[in-house]
Amino acid sequence: MNGKKFVRANGIACAAAAAVLLFLFLFPHFMMRRLSPQLRQGTEEAKKCVLAEDWTGAETEFAQIQDAFLRKKAFLKMFFNHEDVDELSVAFDTCGAMIAIEEPQALAELARIGNIAQYLYEIEAFRWYSFI
């Protein structure tokens, strides 16, 4: 092979590597940008239902956010720390059980779900000072 082919192959390899890195840095952020507000808003609605002792409404709201989490759980495990995702999964399981038995302590678990969702969003947020 002559030198031009190596230069061309090197350029293609560099472009492919840059595309993969761009994907790995941006895709998780865009996915969390959609999921996190949905989880936080759902937990707030469920909290209102629990405070009003509307357990049917709380179960409905909780089922919606749990479904959104379960659809993205495999994705979250691919791109985020497994311990964080497992903690979120345990919080969902605990909260679901508390709402099912109409336990007012479900408020604490709903707050925990919202906080973990916010944390996952914050660690993926793109900020210029992260590069400095």
Buried (B, 14 or more C-beta within 10 A) or exposed (E): EEEEEEEEEEEEEEEEEEEEEEEEEEEBBEBBEEBBEBBBBBBBBBBEBBEEEBBEBBBEBBBBBBEBBEEBBEBBBEBBEEEBBEBBBEBBEBBBEBBEEEBEEBBBBBBBBBBBBBBBBEEBEEEEEEEE
